[in-house]
Amino acid sequence: MSSTVSVPATATTTQKEPQTVPIEFKHPLDPLTPDEITAVTLTIRHYITSKLEFKPIKAVKFITTYLLPPPKKDVLAYLSIPLAPGKEPEPLVQITRKAEVDFLDVLNGFSYNVILSLDSEGKWTVNTFDKLPDGVQPQISVEELIACEKTVKADKTVQELAKAVGVLPEQIFCDGWSIGYDERFPQTRRIQQALLFARFSEHDNLYAHPMDFIVIIDANTEEVLQIDFPPHYKSTANGCVLSVPKTEIPPLSDAAESFKLSNRERIPPPTKAFDFLPDLMAETEEVLGPAGAQAKEKKQFKPRDDIKPLHILQPEGVSFKMNGNELEWQNWKMHIAFSHREGIVLSTVTYNDHGEIRPIIYRLSLAEMVVPYGAPEYPHPRKFAFDSGEYGMGTMANELSLGCDCVGQIYYLSPHVQPGAYVSHSGDAIIIKNVICIHEEDNGVLWKHTDYRPGGRTQTTRRRRLVVSMVCTLANYEYIWNYLFYQDGSIEIEVRLTGILQVYAQQAGEPNPFGTTVAPGVNAHYHQHMFSFRIDPMVDGIKNSVVEQDIIPLGGEKSATGEDYNFAGNAFTTTETVLETEGAREYDFAKERRWRITNSARKHYASGKDVGYSISMKGGITPIMARPDGWALRRAGFTKYPIWVVKDVEGPKGGRMWPAGKYVPQTRAQPEDSVGSWVAGELPVKDEDLLVFLTVGTTHIPRPEDWPVMPVEHVNIAIKPQSFFDKNPSMDVPGTKDGKSVSAFSGENVTADSCTSCH
């Protein structure tokens, strides 16, 4: 399908009068191109100046501009995917390409949401132009985070406070964060908190030098509003005591009074370098003995020299194909897109089952995440960032490097198709090249069997997987998002967590009840990372159900070994419950609880079960530690349960997308449009078009070994076919006999030819 659209001559210069150029999109879910982004924002500027009956908007700051997806059934009709097994696809309908925009009226402090559509002449037209309710704040932009540091560095009071602990103005750095929760400020002001650090040389690891105060700014007016001094702990005969009687935040005050209220001394930032760049480590690293004891001799840092290169080669090329944003690999077919908020979005995932194209997932993506910290003293409880809803995971994505972030024979979704693009304050497109990486990996054995009898034969088939990945940097922290597809019809969601711990200044000898001292004067607070993944399933069609399965010992706890029906005491069985109405479910470790998404319109020929896909969350089940009525759970209610099941309800602005609400910054409770309110409707979800939200995470009790940069930690969700295929769908994967495999050491008579029984 092709159309024309109004765009400026270039996407990176000042906006000019539009010209009409052809824009072709091959798939109705293709994200807005950079040219479309600039055309959309220019249309809004023209609308404000020429179409609004009143002229209150004088200064516009664009925050988000993205594709408003067409209705699900229209997309499936366009792709000839039937809505139910054995049915014909729905009749093709005309799809209108739409865009959705959030922007700020900077002078008046109001927020607006606009919907536009692309007409048959290639012009964007405003459909709706809505002022958001007072206090509703759209996503925090990258430009605002950068501007936060400039505002803080330029403030005279901040400079004086830094100077008092030996830090020069040019050495002041900070990470801009959302305010979290702070009732001292009206929600109508656009607030950020700045976590401060010192940097003593150009590329010095600034997180090794945390400062002892936190600054609050207004992102619109670019002024410092408040400076908070967290209290500290002291060791006493009666145990650990805080320097103030209460952990609550005190009233607003000037910096001098704020410091006085903390009832403690100033804390200079630690000066010892903990670098991560090899050239700097060669200058600053000290070799320590066991348990951190100083080595007798100071030795210069050098990288390991006993590691040989490991190359991943595919001399005949890759086994996947790309057609625009659509990918095909080993019977899989899917659409891959960049989203400013979700990062990677996978849509219309199907599997070719011996000629039958079977739909599995309509849309899969990260829907929300939150990182609540565990220190109770003010203002640390404000630290619970919604890294997706408040900042946008896609806007924080890295430009990936070949041979570094991605090793082997790599395909990037850009620049061959289009780069990741999101909107700047001015309305131009900000482009991230090489934003999504696609490649194949060997992943060990897929299946194997050896006939142990004399003369028996062996078959070994190695497991290959397709990886769709993105790396995102959220200030100090990195998230690596891997969506993995396997030849046996399985899918895995893997999150790898790395980067640098969020740290705070610690007095010498100060006790640390809510964190770990990872280096002298450096306190890494306990915290959690909680993720919500949204699955819009279409297992053999869009009418699905969720089945909860428990595994229980026969007879339960009251039964006794020796009874007639379970004499040996070894028996266990399963019980299954189909979820009838919207709701959330607890995980039960004792019952090995699991869930699967099924379609009752189709049965497995042997098991008799409804076809389905199971969900295994054991690689990520984590209970939220915050109190039910605490700040974090007032806003992040989705973390209460590992699974939520709701009916998909599409409206003019799409379906149910965001479990913590569409507009997350500065919320003080869950919005009405969030998962806690959705399940209250108790709509039917048996044999319905439903949504499944999965909550996984990890509780991070920092280790000294996580410093200065943390080795990756994994969180996993496995999605596997269950009674979906007739049998193991990977039986047709060729056996493995790699002629390039050789002995590790010369002289050993081991070659690939020795594997004579593998075929």
C-alpha positions, 0 to 999 in steps of 0.5 A: 500500500502506498500513499503520499504525505506532506513532509519538509525537505529534510528531517533534521533542519528547521521546518519549512513549508511542506512538499509532497513526496511519495511515502510507501509503507508495506505493512499497516503497522510500520512505524512513522518514518522520520519524514512522517514525524516532521510532516505530522508536527508541522501540520499541528503547528499550522493547525495551531496558527490557522485553525484554532478559534482561540490562540492561547498556545504560544510555545510548543514542545513536542514530546511524542509522535507515533503511529496510532495502530489501525484496528486489529481486525482490519490489520488481520484482514489486510494480511489475510489472517483468519480470525478463527481456525478453519475460517476464511479471512475477513474482507479487506477494508481500507486502512487509514494511516493515523498518528498520535501526538502529545505536546506541551504548551510551555508558557501555560503549562498545559498538555495536549493530545492530537490525532491525525490521519493521512488522506488520499492526497497524502496530506495529514489532517487533524482529527481531534485536538484535546487538552489533557486534564490539569496535572496530567504530564506526558512522557519526560523527553531526552532533551528535558533530561539533558537540560536538567543537568544544565539547569543544576550546574548553572545554579549558584546555590548548587555551586556553593554547596558543591564547593563546600565539599571540594567540587568545582562547578565544572565537576558537577554532574547529575542524572535527571529522574522523574520526581516519583511521588512528592506532594509538596509540588503541584502536579501542574508543574513539570518536575524532575529530581536530579541525583548529583555526582562529581566528575574529576576528569573528562570520562571519569566514572562519575557514579564513583563520586556521589554527592550528598544532596538532591535537587528538584527542578521545574523542567518548563521554567528551568529553575531550581525549586528545592534542595533536599539533604537526606538524613544519615544513620549512626551506630549507637548502643541501641543499634542503628539510628537515623539522624532525624526522628521521622523518615517523611519528607519535611516541608519546602525550605531554602537549602540552609534550612533543608540541610539543618533539618537533616541533622548531620554533617556534609559528606564530601564525595569519595575521590577514588576512581572506579573507571570502566574504560580500559585506557582510564583503568590503566591509569587509575586501577589499583590491584587489590589482594584477597577481600580487598586488601592492598596488594604489596606492589601496585601493578598497572591494569592490563586486559587479559591476554590469554583469551583467543578470538571467538568468531561466529561465521556463516559463510553461506549467509543467514537463514532468515529473510527480511521484507521491509519490517517483516521477517521470516525464519524457520517457519516463523513470520512476524512484523518488527517495529521500533516504538518510542515507549516499548522499544521493540514491538513484535506483531502478527507472529505466525508459524507455518505448520506444514503449509498452514499459516497458524497465528500465535501472537498479535502483538508482544512488547514491554508494556511497563516497568518500575524500579522501586528502591528500598531505603525509607528515609527521605527523599530516597523513596521518591526513587521508583522510576517507570523507565518505560512509561516516564521516559520511553524505552525506545527513546533510550535505545543505543545505536548498536555496534557491529562486532561489539553489541552484535557479533556474527552475521547481523542485520539491523532494522536500519538503515536498510529499512528505516532507523528508530525515530522519535520526535524532538521538542522542535518537531524534527525526528531524532534518529537512532541508527542500528537500533534493533539487531537481528541475528542467529545463534547456536544454542546447544542441543535441540534434541538428541537420542542414542540407541545404546545397543550394539550397532545402534545409531545416534541423532543429534540436532543442534538448537538454533535460535533467532534473536531480536534485540535492543540495548537501552541506557537509562542514565546509570543502568543498561537493559538488554531486551532479547526476544528469542524464537526457536525451531520447536515453535517456542518463544522466550523473552529475556531481559539482561540487566547490567550497567552501573548501580544507582548509588548515594554518598555514605559517611565513613563508618556509617551503618547501611541497613538498606543497602550495600557498601560496594566501595568506601563511601559508596552506598548502593541501595536495595531495589527491585526491577519489575517488568510488565510484558503485554501479550495480545494473543491470537492462538489459532485466532483471536478468541482465546482463553487462559487456563490455570494449571496446578500440580498437586500430590494425589490426596493432598496433605491429609493423605498417607502413604500406604493408602489404597489409591496411592500406596507408594505415596508418589502420585501427583496429578494436575487440576485445571481452571479456565479463567471466566472473567477479568482478573489477576492471579497469584503464583503458587510455588507449592503447586508449580502453578502455570498458565496457558493460552488456548483456543477451544475451537480446535483440539489436539488429535491425540491429547484431546486438549484445546490447542494452546501455548503455555507460559512459564514465568519461573525465570522471573517471578518476584513478589513486590516488596513495597507495602500495598498502601505505599507510594510505589504500589499506589502507582504501580499496581500491576506489580501486585500479581504475576498475571493479569487477564483482561478483555481487549477493548479497542476505541478511537485511540487504540486498545488497552495498552498501558497497565500503569496508565498512559500518562505516568509522570507525577501520578499519585494513584493508578489512573482509571485507564489502568489494569487495576480498573480494567479488571474491576469490570469483570468482563468475560475472558473465556473464548474472547479477544483477550490480553495477558499482562505478565509481571516478572522481575528481580530483587537486587541486593547489590554485591561488591562484585556488581561494582563498578559495572554490574555483570548481566543478570537474567530475567526470563519468560518461556512461551511454549506450544502445548497441544498446539502441534501434532508432535515435536515440530522440529523433527525436520531440522537436519542433524548436525555434522559440522565439518569445521569443528576440530580438536582444541589441541593439535595431535588429538585425533578427534574430528567431525568425521568421528561422528559417523552415527550422526546424520 
